[in-house]
Amino acid sequence: RPWFPSHDNLTKVEDSENPPYDRVGLRLHKASAGKVVEWADEILYFRSKIVVEEGERSNKARGGKVREIICNNRPAILAKNRLRMPDTIPQVDPATGNPWAEYAKYMQKEAQNG
């Protein structure tokens, strides 16, 4: 399977029923991004889990040590998969420290199901 890493691109979404928000997508030309999304079996978004604490003068971000993989589309994140993965999986297996163990489980299931 080929890998196609990409940086993210933020676009402002104006929704008539909700306040505006940013959506994370692929940093590609619009036409190319659409073709990549259609072609790819997985579009995964990697992020660090953080918590934002509101302060009197400014907000502070805490965490960032745990990384997760977003596997399914959300209003603010472009993601998809055809491997029936859950919405989120840890990037690093806590038991072994292997950074790809969880993802590999779904790849193995797909190979077995053909």
C-alpha positions, 0 to 999 in steps of 0.5 A, spaced: 500 500 500 502 506 498 503 512 503 501 519 501 503 523 507 500 531 507 500 537 511 493 539 514 490 545 511 484 549 515 478 552 511 473 556 515 466 553 514 460 557 515 454 553 517 447 557 517 445 553 523 452 553 527 457 558 529 463 558 524 468 553 525 475 551 522 475 544 518 482 540 517 483 537 510 489 535 506 493 541 503 493 540 496 489 543 490 482 542 491 481 538 485 487 533 487 484 533 494 478 530 491 481 525 487 486 523 493 480 522 498 476 518 493 482 514 491 485 512 498 482 507 502 484 510 509 485 518 510 488 518 517 489 524 522 494 524 527 494 528 533 496 529 540 491 529 545 490 536 549 486 539 554 485 547 554 484 550 561 481 557 561 485 562 565 484 569 567 488 572 562 490 566 557 488 559 556 493 554 557 494 547 553 496 541 557 498 534 555 500 533 548 504 526 550 499 521 548 498 521 540 491 518 537 489 517 530 482 519 527 480 514 523 473 517 521 470 523 518 468 529 523 465 535 522 472 539 523 476 533 521 477 530 514 478 522 515 476 516 512 477 508 512 475 502 509 478 497 514 472 498 519 476 502 524 473 505 530 473 513 530 479 513 534 485 509 535 492 510 539 498 511 535 502 507 540 500 501 543 501 502 551 503 495 552 508 494 548 510 502 546 509 500 538 507 506 534 503 502 529 501 496 533 493 498 533 493 500 526 497 493 524 491 489 527 486 492 522 491 491 516 492 484 518 484 483 518 483 486 511 489 482 509 485 475 512 478 478 509 482 479 502 
